[in-house]
């Protein structure tokens, strides 16, 4: 079972193809798609330690959009979920209408935050711990179709190393693509290339200063 397709999604496995061979082929083209697009199209967990920035907003520097934030820790202490919210790129202080309250148990955390002159996330080295999920799930069906088409084209002998890349540098996965009137060549198959092109977006990775 891959992240986008299962073995049963593929309709043209050659007779005698083993389950391990099927998994390897699916994995190859799922990896290829994610390297081309620079992101993934399903919900994936993250667990990050970040430097505090003395601000009320912390950018996580992820290549895909934040889907959920489940835990935020400051200096090892988990803060209530009512203290914060998030958008596609960051987690930020959000107490308005939340009814957030703090008891005696939060005294030490309040003291640490009080050392900050500006915001919720006191400056420090890896002192902020954020847990959640991220991905481009709205594009999952297109990504699934791309992987399915790639695997089936591979099974028919229609995808070769030569058609995947005009040039390739294995060490750091640096690729150079050819071009046509309809756009870049990723596979040499116009239908598949058009779908891949629709998945590529220029999402800037914003890092917290």
LODO-877805 format. One line per field, with one value per residue: chain; z, x, y of N, C-alpha, C, O in turn. Coordinates in Angstrom, 1 decimal. Atoms other than C-alpha are relative to their C-alpha. Layout:
// residues N
mol: (A ...)
n_c3: (Z ...)
n_c1: (X ...)
n_c2: (Y ...)
ca_c3: (Z ...)
ca_c1: (X ...)
ca_c2: (Y ...)
c_c3: (Z ...)
c_c1: (X ...)
c_c2: (Y ...)
o_c3: (Z ...)
o_c1: (X ...)
o_c2: (Y ...)
END
This chain:
// residues 209
mol: (A A A A A A A A A A A A A A A A A A A A A A A A A A A A A A A A A A A A A A A A A A A A A A A A A A A A A A A A A A A A A A A A A A A A A A A A A A A A A A A A A A A A A A A A A A A A A A A A A A A A A A A A A A A A A A A A A A A A A A A A A A A A A A A A A A A A A A A A A A A A A A A A A A A A A A A A A A A A A A A A A A A A A A A A A A A A A A A A A A A A A A A A A A A A A A A A A A A A A A A A A A A A A A A A A)
n_c3: (0.0 0.0 -0.5 1.0 0.6 -0.5 1.1 0.7 0.9 1.3 0.8 1.0 -0.5 0.8 -0.7 -0.7 -0.8 -1.4 -0.9 -0.3 1.2 0.2 -1.0 0.4 1.2 -0.5 -0.8 0.9 0.7 -1.0 -0.3 1.1 0.0 -1.1 0.2 1.0 -0.5 -1.2 -1.1 0.0 0.2 -1.0 -1.4 -0.6 -1.3 -0.3 -1.4 0.2 -1.0 0.7 -0.8 -0.3 0.7 -0.7 0.7 -0.2 1.2 0.2 1.2 -0.1 1.1 0.6 1.5 0.2 -0.9 -1.3 0.0 -1.4 -1.0 -1.1 -1.2 0.0 -1.2 -0.2 -1.0 -0.5 -0.6 1.0 -0.3 0.4 1.4 0.1 0.1 1.3 1.2 1.1 1.4 0.8 -0.1 -1.3 -1.2 -0.6 -1.1 0.4 -1.3 0.2 -0.1 -0.3 -1.4 -0.5 -1.3 -0.5 -1.4 -0.7 0.7 1.2 -0.5 0.5 1.5 0.1 -0.3 1.2 1.0 -0.5 0.3 1.4 0.0 1.1 0.3 -0.7 0.2 -0.5 0.8 -0.6 1.0 0.0 -1.2 0.3 0.5 0.7 0.6 0.8 1.3 1.1 1.3 1.0 0.2 1.0 1.3 -0.2 1.1 1.1 -0.3 0.1 1.4 0.6 -0.3 0.7 1.4 0.2 -0.2 1.1 1.1 -0.2 0.3 1.4 0.6 0.5 -0.8 -0.1 -0.6 1.0 0.1 -1.2 -0.2 1.0 -0.7 -1.4 -0.9 -1.1 -1.3 -0.7 0.7 0.8 1.3 1.0 0.9 1.4 0.1 1.2 0.1 -1.1 -1.3 -0.3 0.1 -1.1 0.3 1.4 0.2 -0.1 -1.0 -1.3 -0.2 -0.3 -1.4 -0.9 0.1 -0.8 -1.4 -0.4 -0.3 -0.6 -1.3 -0.7 -1.4 -0.8 -1.2 -1.1 -0.3)
n_c1: (0.8 -0.7 0.7 0.9 0.7 -0.3 -0.3 1.3 0.4 -0.7 0.8 -0.8 -1.2 -0.4 0.1 -1.2 -0.6 0.2 0.5 -1.1 -0.3 1.1 -0.3 -1.2 0.3 0.9 -0.8 -0.8 0.7 0.5 -1.1 -0.3 0.9 -0.3 -1.2 0.3 0.9 -0.6 0.9 0.8 1.4 0.8 -0.2 -1.2 -0.3 -1.3 -0.4 -1.1 -0.5 -0.3 -0.6 1.0 -0.3 0.5 1.1 1.3 0.2 -1.2 0.1 -0.6 -0.9 0.4 0.2 1.4 0.8 0.3 1.4 0.4 -1.0 0.6 -0.7 -1.0 -0.7 -0.9 -1.0 0.3 1.4 1.0 0.9 1.4 0.4 0.8 -0.9 -0.6 0.7 -1.0 0.4 -0.7 -1.5 -0.5 0.8 -0.1 0.8 1.4 0.8 1.3 1.2 -0.4 0.3 -1.2 -0.2 -1.3 0.0 -1.3 -0.9 -0.6 -0.8 -1.4 0.1 0.2 -1.3 -0.8 0.6 -0.2 -1.4 0.1 0.6 0.9 1.1 0.2 -1.1 -1.2 -1.2 -0.8 -0.4 0.8 0.8 1.4 0.3 1.3 0.4 1.2 0.0 -0.1 0.1 0.9 1.0 1.0 -0.5 -0.3 0.5 -0.8 -1.3 0.3 0.1 -1.3 -0.8 0.7 -0.4 -1.4 -0.2 0.5 -0.8 -1.2 0.4 0.2 -1.2 0.0 -0.8 -1.4 -0.9 -0.3 1.2 0.3 -0.9 -0.9 -1.3 0.2 -1.1 0.6 -0.4 0.9 1.3 0.2 0.4 0.2 1.0 0.1 1.2 0.7 1.0 1.0 -0.7 -1.2 0.1 -0.4 0.0 0.2 1.4 0.6 1.1 -0.6 -0.7 1.0 0.5 -1.1 -0.2 1.1 -0.3 -1.1 0.2 -1.2 0.2 -1.2 -0.2 -0.3 -0.7 0.1 -1.3)
n_c2: (-1.2 -1.2 -1.2 -0.5 1.1 1.4 1.0 0.3 -1.2 0.2 0.9 0.7 0.6 1.2 1.3 0.4 -1.1 0.2 -1.1 -0.9 -0.8 -1.0 -1.1 -0.8 -0.8 -1.0 -0.9 -0.7 -1.1 -1.0 -0.8 -0.9 -1.1 -0.9 -0.7 -0.9 -1.0 -0.6 0.1 1.2 -0.3 0.7 -0.6 0.6 -0.6 -0.6 -0.1 -0.9 -0.9 -1.3 -1.1 -1.1 -1.2 -1.2 -0.6 0.7 0.9 0.8 0.7 1.3 0.3 1.2 -0.2 0.2 -0.8 0.5 0.4 -0.1 -0.1 0.8 -0.3 -1.0 -0.1 -1.1 0.4 1.3 -0.1 -0.1 -1.1 0.4 -0.2 -1.2 -1.1 -0.2 0.6 0.2 -0.2 1.0 -0.1 -0.4 0.1 -1.3 -0.3 -0.4 0.1 -0.7 0.8 1.4 0.4 0.6 -0.3 0.5 0.2 0.0 0.9 -0.7 -1.1 0.0 -0.3 -1.4 -0.7 0.1 -0.8 -1.3 -0.4 -0.5 -1.4 -0.2 1.0 1.3 0.9 -0.7 0.3 1.1 1.0 1.2 -0.1 0.2 1.3 0.0 1.3 -0.2 0.7 -1.0 0.6 -0.7 1.1 -0.3 0.5 1.4 0.9 -0.2 0.7 1.5 0.3 -0.1 1.2 1.1 -0.1 0.2 1.4 0.7 -0.3 0.8 1.4 0.2 -0.4 -1.4 -0.9 0.5 -1.0 -1.1 -0.9 -0.7 -1.2 -0.4 0.3 0.5 0.1 0.8 -0.3 -1.0 0.0 -1.2 0.4 -1.0 0.5 -0.6 -0.8 0.0 -1.0 0.1 -0.1 0.8 1.4 0.8 1.4 0.2 0.3 -1.3 0.0 0.1 -1.2 -1.1 0.1 -0.3 -1.4 -0.6 0.2 -0.8 -1.4 -0.7 -0.4 -0.4 0.6 -1.1 0.4 -1.0 -0.6)
ca_c3: (0.0 -1.1 0.0 -3.1 -4.7 -3.7 -5.7 -6.5 -8.1 -10.9 -13.7 -15.8 -13.6 -15.8 -14.9 -12.3 -10.7 -7.0 -4.2 -3.3 -6.9 -7.1 -3.9 -5.2 -8.5 -6.7 -4.2 -7.1 -8.8 -5.6 -4.7 -8.1 -8.0 -4.6 -5.7 -8.8 -7.0 -3.8 -1.6 -0.7 -1.2 1.8 5.6 7.2 10.8 11.9 15.2 15.2 17.6 16.7 18.0 19.8 18.1 20.8 18.7 18.8 15.5 14.7 11.1 10.8 7.5 6.1 2.3 2.6 4.3 8.0 8.4 12.2 15.3 18.2 20.7 21.4 24.1 25.4 27.3 27.8 29.1 27.0 26.6 26.3 22.8 23.6 23.6 19.9 16.4 13.0 9.3 6.4 7.4 11.1 14.6 16.5 19.7 19.6 23.0 21.6 22.7 23.7 27.4 28.1 31.8 33.8 37.2 39.7 37.7 34.9 37.1 35.9 32.2 32.8 34.3 31.3 28.9 31.0 30.3 26.6 25.9 22.8 22.5 23.3 22.0 24.1 22.2 22.7 21.0 20.1 23.0 21.1 20.3 17.8 16.8 14.1 10.5 7.1 3.4 0.2 0.6 -1.8 -4.6 -3.5 -6.3 -9.0 -7.4 -7.1 -10.8 -11.7 -9.8 -11.2 -14.7 -14.2 -12.8 -15.6 -18.2 -16.7 -16.9 -20.6 -21.2 -21.8 -19.1 -19.3 -17.5 -20.7 -20.9 -17.3 -17.4 -19.9 -17.4 -13.9 -11.0 -8.5 -5.6 -4.8 -7.0 -9.4 -12.6 -15.8 -17.9 -21.6 -22.9 -25.5 -26.7 -23.9 -21.1 -19.4 -20.1 -17.0 -18.5 -22.2 -21.8 -22.5 -20.3 -17.4 -17.8 -17.8 -14.5 -12.9 -14.0 -12.3 -9.0 -8.9 -7.1 -5.9 -2.2 -0.4 2.7 5.3 8.2 11.5 12.0)
ca_c1: (0.0 1.5 0.6 -1.4 -2.3 -2.5 -1.5 -5.2 -5.5 -3.2 -5.0 -2.1 0.4 2.4 1.8 4.2 4.9 5.4 3.9 7.4 8.1 4.7 5.5 8.9 7.5 4.7 7.2 9.5 6.9 5.4 8.9 9.5 6.3 7.2 10.7 9.3 6.7 8.7 5.8 3.3 -0.4 -1.7 -1.8 1.6 2.6 5.4 7.2 9.4 11.7 12.1 14.0 11.7 11.6 10.2 7.1 3.4 3.7 6.1 6.6 7.3 9.1 7.2 7.0 3.3 0.4 -0.3 -3.5 -3.6 -1.6 -2.2 0.5 2.6 5.3 7.2 10.4 9.1 5.6 2.6 0.4 -3.5 -4.9 -7.1 -4.0 -3.1 -4.4 -2.6 -2.8 -1.1 2.4 2.5 1.2 0.3 -1.2 -5.0 -6.7 -9.7 -12.9 -11.1 -11.9 -8.3 -7.6 -4.4 -4.2 -1.4 0.1 0.9 2.9 6.3 5.2 3.9 7.2 9.1 6.8 7.1 10.9 9.9 9.3 7.2 5.3 4.3 7.4 10.4 13.7 15.8 17.4 15.0 12.8 9.5 8.1 5.2 3.4 0.8 0.0 0.6 0.1 -1.7 -4.7 -7.0 -4.8 -4.7 -6.9 -4.8 -1.6 -3.2 -4.0 -0.5 1.1 -1.5 -0.7 3.0 2.9 0.7 2.8 5.9 4.1 3.5 7.1 6.2 8.3 12.0 14.9 15.6 12.1 12.0 14.9 16.8 19.7 20.0 22.3 21.6 23.6 21.3 18.4 19.0 17.1 16.9 13.8 13.2 10.3 7.6 4.8 2.5 5.1 7.9 8.6 8.7 7.9 7.4 3.7 1.7 -1.3 0.8 3.1 0.1 -1.2 2.2 2.5 -0.9 0.5 3.5 3.2 5.7 5.2 7.7 9.2 9.0 11.4 11.0 13.8)
ca_c2: (0.0 3.3 6.8 7.4 4.1 0.4 -2.6 -3.2 0.3 -0.8 -2.6 -3.9 -5.7 -8.2 -11.8 -13.0 -9.6 -10.2 -8.1 -6.8 -5.8 -4.0 -2.1 -1.1 0.2 2.1 3.6 4.6 6.7 8.2 9.3 10.7 12.7 14.2 15.1 16.8 18.8 19.4 18.4 15.7 15.4 13.5 14.3 13.6 14.1 16.5 16.9 20.0 21.8 25.5 28.5 31.0 34.4 36.7 37.2 36.1 34.2 31.4 30.2 26.5 26.4 23.5 22.8 21.9 23.6 23.1 21.0 20.8 21.7 19.2 20.2 23.3 23.3 26.3 25.4 21.9 23.0 22.3 25.3 25.1 24.8 27.8 30.0 29.6 29.0 28.4 29.2 27.4 28.5 29.4 29.0 32.2 33.6 33.8 34.4 36.4 34.8 31.6 31.8 30.8 30.7 30.1 28.6 28.2 25.4 27.8 30.2 29.0 29.2 32.7 33.7 32.4 34.1 37.2 37.3 38.0 41.7 41.1 37.8 34.3 32.5 33.6 33.7 30.5 27.6 24.8 25.9 25.6 22.2 21.9 18.7 18.5 17.4 19.0 18.3 19.4 17.1 19.1 17.8 14.2 12.8 14.4 13.1 9.6 9.7 10.8 7.9 5.4 6.6 6.5 2.9 1.7 3.4 1.7 -1.7 -1.1 0.0 3.6 5.2 4.8 6.6 8.5 9.9 10.9 13.3 15.3 15.2 13.8 14.2 11.4 12.8 15.8 14.9 17.8 17.4 19.4 19.1 19.5 21.6 21.6 23.8 22.4 22.8 21.0 17.4 15.2 11.8 12.3 11.5 14.7 13.8 12.8 15.8 18.2 16.7 16.9 20.5 21.3 20.0 22.2 25.5 28.0 27.9 30.0 28.4 31.1 30.8 32.7 35.2)
c_c3: (0.0 0.7 -0.9 -0.7 0.7 -1.2 -0.8 -0.9 -1.4 -0.8 -0.9 0.5 -0.9 0.8 0.6 0.8 1.4 0.7 0.3 -1.2 -0.3 1.0 -0.4 -1.2 0.4 0.8 -0.9 -0.5 1.0 0.4 -1.1 -0.1 1.1 -0.2 -1.1 0.5 1.3 1.2 0.0 0.1 0.9 1.4 0.6 1.3 0.0 1.5 0.0 1.3 -0.7 1.0 0.2 -0.6 0.7 -0.6 0.4 -1.1 -0.3 -1.4 0.1 -1.1 -0.7 -1.5 -0.4 1.0 1.3 -0.1 1.5 0.9 1.3 1.3 -0.2 1.4 0.0 1.2 0.7 0.7 -1.1 0.3 -0.5 -1.4 -0.2 -0.1 -1.4 -1.1 -1.1 -1.3 -0.8 0.3 1.5 1.1 0.7 1.2 -0.4 1.3 -0.2 0.0 0.3 1.4 0.7 1.5 0.5 1.5 0.6 -0.7 -1.2 0.4 -0.6 -1.5 -0.1 0.2 -1.2 -1.2 0.3 -0.3 -1.4 0.1 -1.1 -0.2 0.7 -0.1 0.4 -0.8 0.7 -1.1 0.2 1.3 -0.3 -0.7 -0.5 -0.6 -0.8 -1.3 -1.1 -1.3 -0.9 -0.4 -1.0 -1.4 -0.1 -1.3 -1.3 0.1 -0.1 -1.5 -0.7 0.3 -0.7 -1.5 -0.2 0.2 -1.2 -1.3 0.1 -0.3 -1.5 -0.7 -0.5 0.8 0.2 0.7 -0.9 -0.2 1.2 0.1 -1.2 0.5 1.4 0.8 1.3 1.4 0.7 -0.7 -0.8 -1.4 -0.9 -1.0 -1.3 0.0 -1.3 0.0 1.2 1.3 0.2 -0.2 1.3 -0.3 -1.5 -0.4 0.2 1.1 1.4 0.4 0.4 1.4 1.0 0.1 0.9 1.5 0.5 0.3 0.7 1.4 0.7 1.4 0.9 1.3 1.0 0.2 1.5)
c_c1: (0.9 -0.8 -1.1 -0.8 0.4 0.2 -1.2 -0.5 0.6 -0.6 0.9 1.3 0.4 -0.1 1.3 0.6 -0.3 -0.4 1.2 0.4 -1.1 0.2 1.2 -0.3 -0.9 0.8 0.9 -0.7 -0.7 1.2 0.4 -1.0 0.3 1.3 -0.2 -0.7 0.5 -0.9 -0.7 -1.4 -0.9 0.4 1.2 0.3 1.4 0.2 1.3 0.4 0.5 0.6 -1.1 0.5 -0.4 -1.2 -1.3 -0.3 1.3 -0.2 0.8 0.9 -0.2 -0.2 -1.4 -0.8 -0.3 -1.5 -0.5 1.2 -0.7 0.7 1.0 0.7 0.9 1.0 -0.4 -1.4 -1.0 -1.0 -1.4 -0.2 -0.8 0.9 0.4 -1.0 1.1 -0.7 0.9 1.5 0.5 -1.0 0.1 -1.0 -1.4 -0.8 -1.4 -1.1 0.2 -0.4 1.2 0.2 1.3 -0.1 1.4 1.0 0.7 0.9 1.4 0.0 -0.2 1.3 0.9 -0.4 0.2 1.4 0.1 -0.6 -1.0 -1.1 0.1 1.2 1.3 1.2 0.8 0.4 -0.8 -0.9 -1.5 -0.2 -1.4 -0.3 -1.3 0.0 0.1 -0.1 -0.9 -1.1 -1.1 0.4 0.2 -0.5 0.8 1.3 -0.2 -0.1 1.3 0.8 -0.6 0.4 1.4 0.3 -0.5 0.8 1.3 -0.3 -0.1 1.3 0.1 0.7 1.3 0.8 0.3 -1.1 -0.3 0.8 0.8 1.4 -0.3 1.3 -0.5 0.3 -0.9 -1.3 -0.2 -0.3 -0.1 -1.0 0.0 -1.3 -0.6 -1.0 -1.0 0.7 1.2 -0.3 0.6 0.1 0.0 -1.4 -0.8 -1.0 0.6 0.8 -0.9 -0.5 1.1 0.2 -1.0 0.3 1.1 -0.4 1.2 -0.4 1.2 0.1 0.4 0.6 -0.1 1.4 0.4)
c_c2: (1.2 1.1 0.5 -1.1 -1.3 -0.9 -0.3 1.1 -0.2 -1.1 -0.9 -0.6 -1.2 -1.2 -0.4 1.0 -0.3 1.2 1.0 0.8 1.1 1.1 0.8 0.9 1.2 1.0 0.8 1.2 1.0 0.9 1.0 1.2 1.0 0.8 1.1 1.2 0.7 0.0 -1.3 0.3 -0.9 0.6 -0.8 0.7 0.7 0.2 0.9 0.7 1.2 1.0 1.0 1.3 1.3 0.7 -0.9 -1.0 -0.7 -0.8 -1.3 -0.5 -1.3 0.2 -0.2 0.8 -0.7 -0.4 0.1 0.2 -0.7 0.3 1.2 0.1 1.2 -0.4 -1.3 -0.1 0.1 1.1 -0.4 0.3 1.3 1.2 0.3 -0.5 -0.1 0.3 -1.0 -0.1 0.1 -0.3 1.4 0.1 0.4 -0.3 0.6 -1.0 -1.5 -0.4 -0.6 0.5 -0.6 -0.1 0.0 -0.8 0.6 1.1 0.0 0.4 1.5 0.8 -0.1 0.9 1.5 0.6 0.5 1.4 0.2 -1.0 -1.3 -0.9 0.6 -0.5 -1.1 -0.9 -1.3 -0.1 -0.1 -1.3 0.0 -1.3 0.2 -0.8 1.1 -0.8 0.8 -1.0 0.4 -0.5 -1.5 -0.8 0.2 -0.7 -1.5 -0.4 0.0 -1.3 -1.3 0.0 -0.3 -1.5 -0.8 0.2 -0.8 -1.4 -0.2 0.4 1.4 1.0 -0.6 1.1 1.1 1.0 0.8 1.3 0.3 -0.2 -0.3 0.0 -0.7 0.5 1.0 0.1 1.3 -0.4 1.3 -0.6 0.6 0.8 -0.2 1.1 -0.1 0.1 -0.8 -1.5 -0.7 -1.5 -0.3 -0.3 1.3 0.1 0.0 1.3 1.2 -0.1 0.3 1.5 0.7 -0.2 0.9 1.5 0.5 0.5 0.4 -0.6 1.2 -0.4 1.2 0.6 -0.2)
o_c3: (0.9 1.2 -0.4 -0.8 1.3 -2.3 -2.0 -1.8 -2.4 -0.3 -1.5 -0.2 -1.2 2.0 0.0 1.5 1.8 0.2 0.3 -1.1 -0.7 0.6 -0.2 -1.2 0.0 0.6 -0.6 -0.6 0.7 0.6 -0.8 -0.2 0.8 0.3 -1.0 0.2 1.6 2.2 -0.8 0.5 0.5 1.5 0.8 1.5 -0.7 2.2 -0.2 2.2 -1.6 2.2 -0.7 -0.7 0.2 -0.4 1.1 -1.1 -0.3 -1.4 0.6 -0.9 -1.2 -1.9 -1.5 2.0 1.3 -0.5 1.7 0.6 1.7 2.4 -1.3 2.4 -1.0 2.3 2.0 1.1 -1.9 1.5 -1.4 -2.0 -1.3 -0.3 -1.7 -0.9 -0.8 -1.5 -0.2 0.0 1.7 0.9 0.8 1.4 -1.3 1.4 0.8 -0.8 0.3 1.7 1.7 1.7 -0.1 2.2 -0.1 -0.7 -1.6 -0.4 -1.0 -1.9 -1.0 -0.4 -1.6 -1.8 -0.5 -0.3 -1.8 0.7 -1.1 -0.5 1.7 0.9 -0.5 -1.2 1.9 -2.3 1.2 1.8 0.7 -1.7 0.2 -1.4 -0.3 -1.4 -0.9 -1.3 -0.5 -1.5 -1.6 -2.3 -1.0 -1.7 -2.1 -0.8 -0.6 -1.9 -1.6 -0.6 -1.2 -2.0 -1.2 -0.6 -1.7 -2.1 -0.9 -1.0 -1.9 -2.0 -1.3 0.3 0.7 0.8 -0.5 -0.4 1.1 0.6 -1.9 -0.2 2.0 0.3 2.1 2.2 1.9 -0.5 -0.8 -2.1 -0.5 -1.5 -1.5 1.0 -2.3 0.9 1.5 2.3 -0.8 -0.1 1.7 0.3 -1.9 -1.6 1.4 1.9 2.2 1.5 1.3 2.1 2.0 1.2 1.5 2.3 1.8 -0.5 1.3 1.6 0.9 2.1 0.7 2.0 0.6 0.4 1.9)
o_c1: (1.6 -1.8 -2.0 -2.0 1.4 0.0 -1.2 -1.3 0.0 -0.8 0.3 2.3 -0.5 0.2 2.4 1.6 -1.4 -0.3 1.0 0.8 -0.7 0.1 1.1 0.2 -0.7 0.7 1.1 -0.1 -0.8 1.0 0.7 -0.5 0.2 1.4 0.3 -0.4 0.1 -0.7 -0.4 -1.8 -2.0 1.4 1.1 0.1 2.3 -0.8 2.4 -0.4 1.3 0.4 -1.8 1.7 -0.3 -1.4 -1.2 -1.3 2.4 -1.1 1.8 1.6 0.7 -0.7 -1.8 -0.2 -0.4 -2.4 -1.7 2.3 -1.7 0.1 1.7 -0.1 1.6 0.5 -0.3 -1.8 -1.0 -1.4 -1.6 0.2 -0.8 0.4 0.9 -1.9 2.3 -1.9 1.5 2.1 1.7 -2.1 1.2 -1.9 -1.5 -1.4 -2.2 -1.2 -0.7 -0.6 1.0 0.2 1.7 -0.4 2.4 2.2 1.8 1.4 1.8 0.9 0.4 1.5 1.5 0.4 0.5 1.6 1.0 -1.7 -1.7 -2.2 0.8 1.5 2.0 1.3 1.0 0.0 -0.7 -1.2 -2.3 0.6 -2.4 0.6 -2.3 0.8 -0.3 0.0 -1.5 -1.2 -1.7 -0.4 0.9 0.3 1.0 1.8 0.7 0.5 1.6 1.4 0.1 0.8 1.8 1.1 0.2 0.9 1.8 0.5 0.1 1.3 0.9 0.8 1.5 0.4 0.3 -0.8 -1.0 0.3 1.3 2.3 -1.4 2.3 -1.2 -0.5 -1.2 -2.0 -1.3 0.5 -0.4 -0.9 0.4 -2.1 0.0 -1.0 -1.6 -0.1 1.8 -1.4 1.7 1.0 0.3 -1.7 -0.8 -1.1 0.1 0.7 -0.5 -0.7 0.8 0.4 -0.8 -0.4 1.3 -1.0 2.0 -0.7 2.1 -0.9 1.6 0.0 0.0 2.4 1.5)
o_c2: (1.5 0.9 1.2 -1.0 -1.5 -0.5 -0.5 0.9 0.4 -2.2 -1.8 -0.6 -2.0 -1.2 -0.2 0.8 -0.5 2.3 2.2 2.0 2.2 2.3 2.1 2.1 2.3 2.3 2.0 2.3 2.1 2.1 2.1 2.3 2.2 1.9 2.2 2.4 1.8 0.7 -2.2 1.4 -1.2 1.3 -2.0 1.9 0.4 0.3 0.4 1.0 1.1 0.9 1.5 1.5 2.4 1.8 -1.9 -1.6 -0.1 -1.6 -1.4 -1.4 -2.0 1.3 0.0 1.2 -2.0 0.3 0.5 -0.2 -0.3 0.2 1.2 0.2 1.5 -0.5 -1.4 -1.2 1.0 1.3 -1.2 1.3 1.8 2.3 1.5 -1.2 0.1 0.3 -2.0 -1.1 -0.1 -0.6 2.0 -0.7 1.3 -1.4 0.4 -1.8 -2.3 -1.6 -1.3 1.7 -1.7 0.8 0.4 -0.5 0.1 1.9 1.1 1.1 2.1 1.8 1.0 1.5 2.3 1.8 1.3 1.6 1.2 -0.6 -1.5 -1.7 1.3 -1.7 -1.1 -0.8 -2.0 -1.2 -0.1 -1.6 0.2 -1.9 0.9 -1.8 2.2 -2.0 1.8 -1.5 -0.5 -0.5 -2.0 -1.6 -0.8 -1.4 -2.2 -1.4 -0.8 -1.9 -2.1 -1.1 -1.0 -2.1 -1.7 -0.7 -1.3 -2.1 -1.4 0.4 1.7 2.2 -1.7 2.3 2.3 2.1 1.8 2.3 -0.6 -0.6 0.2 -0.4 -0.1 0.5 0.7 1.1 1.9 -1.1 2.4 -1.7 1.8 0.9 -0.5 2.0 1.0 0.1 -1.3 -2.0 -0.5 -2.2 -1.4 -0.4 1.8 1.0 0.7 1.8 2.0 0.9 1.0 2.1 1.8 0.6 1.0 2.1 -0.2 1.6 -0.4 -0.6 1.7 -1.2 2.4 -0.1 0.2)
END
